[in-house]
Amino acid sequence: NTGKPVPPGLYAHLGMMYALNGDASQAEAAFYQERELFPESAVFIDGMMARSLAAGENPNALAQ
């Protein structure tokens, strides 16, 4: 731990990677962490969470 703040989008990206690997619970946890750290991104994260979790079930969902 270097004491530096976490950059915006880090947990969102991590959540997307978990979702694409089929780990929905870890994906949701990462997305919620992103929303907690950056509440101004809630609308974006909610949409990203919905698309990413759908992509975990259907890899073509992100293209829609």
ABEGO torsion letter per residue (X at the ends): XAGBBBBBGAAAAAAAAAAAAGBAAAAAAAAAAAAAABAAAAAAAAAAAAAAAAAAABAAAAAX
